Amino acid sequence: MSEQVVLGLGANVGDRLETLAAAVHAIHDLDGVAVTDVSAVYETPPWPPADDPRSVSQEPYYNLALAAVTSLEPLALLDELQLLERAFGRDRSREVRWGPRTLDIDVLLFGTREIEQPRLQVPHPRIAERTFVLVPMFEILPGGELPDGRRLSRLLTALAPIEDIEMVVRLEDLPGRRFERPEGPSAPSASFTRPRFDTGEQP
């Protein structure tokens, strides 16, 4: 049985855009995972904010959110995503908390599950605090809500005014990339019932 998941991706080391584009394709190629929608890429300041004593001096991030369906269990999916992070150069054993990342992949939602384990907390515990998570999430789930019933639109409203976040590009607009997101009334809903990610295969 497949479940819907929402992942948040971020990068602020190296070629951020190329990293995110390649990571989306790599996630889609995982056994038991199919990407169904991808948000635009947004540039945001690092988190925590510069005036927070926990902040670390680093470059701005590129962030996006993607929706997928998976037949993997949560920890199995997490293992696969952390292997991808490592393949893109992330070394968790040497990194600073909230420091620079070649690639960061967070499991934001896993169906309607609420998971509280040492390695994985879902929904991600800081969704409501982070515009760089909520803005791309809201793009792909405009009517979405958390398992406790809180709507993404209300969480965004609570963070207003929303500043320091800028859309950079849509991956489907990059030369040589095949990401198609239907627009307008003909677009499928955000219910994950129809694929919205172009794999290049003919129907």
Secondary structure, DSSP 8 states (H G I E B T S, - for coil): --EEEEEEEEE-SSSHHHHHHHHHHHHHTSTTEEEEEE--EEEE--SS-TTSTT------EEEEEEEEEE-S-HHHHHHHHHHHHHHTT--TTT--TT---S-EEEEEEETT--EE-SS-EES-TTGGG-HHHHHHHHHH-TT-B-TTS-BHHHHHHHT-S--S-EEEE-GGGSTT-------GGGS--TTSSS--S--S---
